Amino acid sequence: DFLDLRLVNGNDCAGRLEVFYNGTWGSICSNRMTQLTAITVCKHLDCGDGGEIAEDFKYGRGSGPTWLDHIECTEQHSSLWQCQSDPWDPQSCDNRAEETHISCTGRKEATSPAIFAKCPNSTSCSDREKLRVIGEEDGCSGRVEIWHQGSWGTICDDTWDMADANVVCRQLGCGSAVSALSEAAFGEGTGPIWLEKVHCKGTELSLWDCPAKSLFGKNCDHKEDAAVNCSGHSSLGHLIPFLFLFHFHSDPPRRPATDSTRLSMPVILCIILGTLLCLVLAILARQTQRVRAQHR
């Protein structure tokens, strides 16, 4: 599941620190946590460049899992996901008194609609809008990026294979995958690396339906950004050759069709059903003629 971070029982920039993981909000333990980690949390939440660990526990105690412990950030980190920590564990600390309470010096500013211009209708982005590839102009081959936490980030190429690439290509409306590429084949991305160890079967309709591990720490860098090379068009196979009549075959070769020119699925289904109906009517007409001929 994708990660999220919040401060509760106070305001947006002060409270008990919780992380969303594996479908559940849980606390973060404060062992070994320094003020530098608290500052990183405040930066992550857009709550200014200053913060401190609150010692009075005035933000109450949590009731869910305690997901993380021993988080150590450095001055180079601007996001908590980049910091080192112990592995995920729902019982990272046994004592609720070890939960982390943080107070930031800044205030979260009202979100401007322009901030989300990169993801249309970001308050309710569709799965299609949360996925893109950066590389070729046709939008069907390039570095895979996903929209999360208000920014675009990449996917680590660990376990990245054709099954994963096929799901990405299908979700983008770019046909099937020609190749699953690794080691930043289309250049290194910037910003966060949101996912690693994606395990698609290849039949999923969306990348979000595939098991994956949210990246936390330094297990991957942008030299390992995953990429895809898609066929660039939706293929229905060789069983329906008549559909190619709807392509502009008189035109010279050009780059694959975009969403505005590609046949929609309802239209394709209507064509298929209409053709089958014509075949059935032709067979019935032939049989009727034979029966009439026999009666004569």
C-alpha positions as CSV (number, residue, x, y, z in Angstrom):
1,D,0.0,0.0,0.0
2,F,1.1,3.6,-0.6
3,L,2.5,5.5,2.4
4,D,1.0,8.6,4.0
5,L,2.0,10.6,7.0
6,R,0.1,12.8,9.4
7,L,0.1,14.5,12.8
8,V,-3.0,13.8,14.9
9,N,-4.8,15.2,18.0
10,G,-3.3,18.6,17.5
11,N,-3.3,20.4,14.1
12,D,-1.8,19.8,10.7
13,C,1.7,20.8,12.0
14,A,1.6,19.5,15.6
15,G,0.5,16.2,17.0
16,R,1.3,12.5,17.4
17,L,3.1,11.2,14.4
18,E,1.3,8.5,12.4
19,V,2.1,6.6,9.2
20,F,-0.4,4.8,6.9
21,Y,1.0,1.4,5.9
22,N,-0.6,-1.8,4.8
23,G,-4.1,-0.2,4.9
24,T,-3.8,1.0,8.5
25,W,-2.7,4.1,10.4
26,G,-0.2,3.4,13.1
27,S,2.3,5.2,15.3
28,I,6.0,5.7,14.9
29,C,8.3,5.0,17.8
30,S,10.8,7.7,19.0
31,N,13.8,5.6,19.9
32,R,17.0,7.2,18.6
33,M,15.0,9.9,17.0
34,T,16.7,13.3,16.9
35,Q,15.6,16.8,16.3
36,L,16.9,16.5,12.7
37,T,14.4,13.7,12.1
38,A,11.6,15.9,13.5
39,I,12.7,18.7,11.2
40,T,12.6,16.2,8.2
41,V,9.0,15.3,9.2
42,C,8.0,19.0,9.3
43,K,9.6,19.5,5.8
44,H,7.8,16.4,4.6
45,L,4.4,17.8,5.8
46,D,5.1,21.3,4.4
47,C,5.1,22.6,7.9
48,G,8.3,24.8,7.8
49,D,11.9,24.1,8.2
50,G,11.9,23.8,12.0
51,G,10.5,21.4,14.5
52,E,11.1,19.5,17.7
53,I,10.1,16.3,19.5
54,A,7.4,17.1,22.1
55,E,8.2,15.5,25.5
56,D,4.9,16.2,27.3
57,F,2.8,13.6,25.3
58,K,-0.1,16.1,25.2
59,Y,-1.4,14.6,21.9
60,G,-2.6,11.4,23.5
61,R,-1.7,7.8,22.9
62,G,-2.5,5.8,19.8
63,S,-4.4,2.5,19.6
64,G,-3.2,0.9,16.3
65,P,0.1,-0.7,15.3
66,T,3.4,0.9,16.0
67,W,4.9,0.6,12.5
68,L,8.4,2.0,12.7
69,D,11.3,2.5,15.0
70,H,14.9,3.8,15.0
71,I,14.3,6.3,12.2
72,E,17.5,8.3,11.4
73,C,17.4,11.2,9.0
74,T,20.3,13.4,7.8
75,E,20.4,17.0,6.5
76,Q,20.2,15.7,2.9
77,H,16.8,14.2,3.5
78,S,13.7,16.2,2.6
79,S,11.2,13.3,3.1
80,L,10.8,10.8,5.8
81,W,10.7,8.0,3.2
82,Q,14.4,8.7,2.4
83,C,15.5,8.1,6.0
84,Q,16.9,4.8,7.4
85,S,14.8,2.8,9.8
86,D,14.2,-0.7,11.1
87,P,12.0,-2.9,9.0
88,W,8.2,-2.5,9.1
89,D,6.7,-4.2,12.2
90,P,3.3,-3.7,13.7
91,Q,4.9,-4.0,17.2
92,S,8.0,-1.9,16.7
93,C,7.8,-0.7,20.3
94,D,5.7,-2.2,23.2
95,N,5.4,1.0,25.3
96,R,3.0,3.7,24.1
97,A,5.1,6.2,25.9
98,E,7.7,5.7,23.1
99,E,5.3,7.1,20.5
100,T,6.5,10.2,18.7
101,H,5.0,13.6,19.3
102,I,6.2,16.5,17.1
103,S,5.6,20.2,17.0
104,C,6.6,22.1,13.9
105,T,7.4,25.8,13.7
106,G,5.6,26.5,10.5
107,R,2.0,26.3,9.3
108,K,0.7,24.4,6.4
109,E,-0.4,26.9,3.7
110,A,-3.6,26.6,1.9
111,T,-3.2,24.5,-1.2
112,S,-3.2,26.4,-4.5
113,P,-4.9,24.6,-7.4
114,A,-1.9,25.4,-9.5
115,I,0.2,23.0,-7.3
116,F,-1.7,20.1,-8.7
117,A,-1.6,21.1,-12.3
118,K,0.6,18.1,-13.2
119,C,-2.2,15.7,-12.2
120,P,-5.5,16.8,-13.6
121,N,-8.3,16.9,-11.0
122,S,-5.8,15.9,-8.4
123,T,-8.4,15.8,-5.6
124,S,-9.9,12.8,-7.4
125,C,-7.2,11.6,-9.8
126,S,-8.1,8.5,-11.8
127,D,-5.8,5.6,-11.9
128,R,-4.9,6.6,-15.5
129,E,-4.0,10.1,-14.5
130,K,-1.8,8.9,-11.7
131,L,0.4,7.0,-14.1
132,R,2.7,8.3,-16.9
133,V,5.9,7.4,-18.8
134,I,8.5,10.0,-19.6
135,G,10.6,9.4,-22.7
136,E,9.2,9.1,-26.2
137,E,6.8,11.7,-27.5
138,D,3.9,9.2,-28.0
139,G,3.6,8.8,-24.2
140,C,3.9,5.0,-24.6
141,S,7.6,4.4,-23.9
142,G,9.7,5.8,-21.2
143,R,10.5,5.9,-17.5
144,V,7.5,4.9,-15.4
145,E,6.3,7.5,-12.9
146,I,3.3,7.5,-10.5
147,W,1.6,10.4,-8.7
148,H,1.5,10.2,-4.9
149,Q,1.6,12.7,-2.1
150,G,1.3,15.6,-4.5
151,S,4.3,14.7,-6.6
152,W,5.5,12.4,-9.4
153,G,8.0,9.7,-8.4
154,T,9.6,6.7,-10.0
155,I,9.5,2.9,-9.4
156,C,12.6,0.8,-8.5
157,D,13.5,-1.8,-11.1
158,D,13.9,-4.6,-8.5
159,T,11.8,-7.6,-9.8
160,W,10.5,-5.4,-12.7
161,D,9.5,-7.7,-15.6
162,M,7.2,-8.1,-18.6
163,A,4.2,-8.8,-16.5
164,D,4.6,-5.4,-14.7
165,A,5.2,-3.7,-18.0
166,N,2.1,-5.2,-19.6
167,V,-0.1,-3.8,-16.9
168,V,1.4,-0.4,-17.3
169,C,1.0,-0.4,-21.1
170,R,-2.5,-1.6,-20.8
171,Q,-3.4,1.0,-18.2
172,L,-2.0,3.8,-20.4
173,G,-3.9,2.5,-23.4
174,C,-0.7,1.7,-25.2
175,G,-1.3,-1.9,-26.2
176,S,1.0,-4.6,-24.9
177,A,4.6,-4.4,-23.6
178,V,7.5,-4.9,-26.0
179,S,10.1,-4.8,-23.3
180,A,10.5,-4.1,-19.5
181,L,13.5,-1.9,-19.1
182,S,15.7,-1.3,-16.0
183,E,18.7,0.7,-14.9
184,A,17.2,4.1,-15.9
185,A,17.0,3.2,-19.6
186,F,15.2,6.5,-20.3
187,G,17.3,8.5,-17.9
188,E,17.2,9.1,-14.2
189,G,14.2,10.6,-12.6
190,T,14.1,13.2,-9.8
191,G,12.1,13.3,-6.6
192,P,10.9,10.3,-4.6
193,I,11.1,6.7,-5.6
194,W,7.6,5.5,-4.5
195,L,7.7,1.8,-5.1
196,E,9.9,-1.3,-5.4
197,K,9.4,-5.0,-5.8
198,V,6.3,-4.7,-7.9
199,H,4.8,-8.2,-8.6
200,C,2.1,-8.1,-11.2
201,K,0.6,-11.2,-12.7
202,G,0.1,-9.4,-16.0
203,T,-3.7,-9.7,-16.0
204,E,-4.4,-6.8,-13.7
205,L,-6.3,-3.8,-15.1
206,S,-4.3,-1.3,-13.0
207,L,-0.8,-1.1,-11.5
208,W,-2.5,-0.3,-8.2
209,D,-4.0,-3.8,-8.2
210,C,-0.5,-5.4,-8.1
211,P,1.4,-6.3,-4.9
212,A,4.3,-3.9,-4.3
213,K,6.5,-2.6,-1.5
214,S,6.5,1.0,-0.5
215,L,10.1,2.2,-0.6
216,F,11.5,3.4,2.7
217,G,15.2,4.1,3.2
218,K,18.1,3.8,0.7
219,N,17.2,0.4,-0.8
220,C,17.1,2.0,-4.3
221,D,18.3,5.1,-6.2
222,H,17.4,6.7,-9.5
223,K,20.0,4.6,-11.4
224,E,17.5,1.8,-10.9
225,D,14.4,3.6,-12.3
226,A,12.1,1.2,-14.1
227,A,10.9,1.9,-17.7
228,V,8.7,0.3,-20.4
229,N,8.5,0.1,-24.1
230,C,4.9,-0.4,-25.3
231,S,3.6,-1.4,-28.7
232,G,1.8,1.9,-28.8
233,H,-1.6,0.7,-29.9
234,S,-4.4,-1.4,-28.5
235,S,-4.2,-4.8,-30.2
236,L,-7.3,-7.1,-30.5
237,G,-5.3,-9.9,-32.0
238,H,-5.4,-11.5,-35.5
239,L,-8.9,-13.0,-35.1
240,I,-10.6,-9.8,-36.1
241,P,-8.7,-8.5,-39.2
242,F,-11.6,-6.5,-40.5
243,L,-11.1,-4.0,-37.7
244,F,-8.0,-2.7,-39.5
245,L,-10.4,-1.2,-42.1
246,F,-11.1,1.5,-39.6
247,H,-7.5,2.7,-39.6
248,F,-6.4,5.3,-42.1
249,H,-4.5,2.9,-44.2
250,S,-4.1,5.3,-47.0
251,D,-2.0,7.6,-44.9
252,P,1.8,7.1,-44.6
253,P,3.2,5.5,-41.5
254,R,3.0,7.6,-38.4
255,R,3.4,7.4,-34.7
256,P,0.8,5.4,-32.7
257,A,-2.6,6.8,-32.2
258,T,-3.4,8.9,-29.2
259,D,-6.4,8.6,-27.0
260,S,-8.3,11.0,-29.2
261,T,-8.0,8.8,-32.3
262,R,-7.9,5.3,-30.8
263,L,-11.2,3.3,-31.1
264,S,-13.0,3.1,-27.8
265,M,-13.9,-0.2,-26.3
266,P,-17.7,0.3,-26.6
267,V,-17.3,1.0,-30.3
268,I,-15.1,-2.0,-30.8
269,L,-17.6,-4.3,-29.0
270,C,-20.5,-2.9,-31.1
271,I,-18.5,-3.7,-34.3
272,I,-17.8,-7.2,-33.1
273,L,-21.4,-7.9,-32.1
274,G,-22.7,-6.4,-35.3
275,T,-20.4,-8.6,-37.4
276,L,-21.5,-11.7,-35.5
277,L,-25.1,-10.8,-35.9
278,C,-24.6,-10.4,-39.7
279,L,-23.0,-13.8,-39.9
280,V,-25.9,-15.5,-38.0
281,L,-28.4,-13.8,-40.3
282,A,-26.5,-14.9,-43.4
283,I,-26.5,-18.5,-42.1
284,L,-30.2,-18.4,-41.3
285,A,-31.0,-17.0,-44.8
286,R,-28.9,-19.8,-46.4
287,Q,-30.7,-22.5,-44.5
288,T,-34.1,-21.0,-45.4
289,Q,-33.2,-21.1,-49.1
290,R,-32.2,-24.7,-48.8
291,V,-35.5,-25.7,-47.1
292,R,-37.6,-23.9,-49.7
293,A,-35.6,-25.6,-52.5
294,Q,-36.2,-29.0,-51.0
295,H,-40.0,-28.4,-50.8
296,R,-40.1,-27.6,-54.5
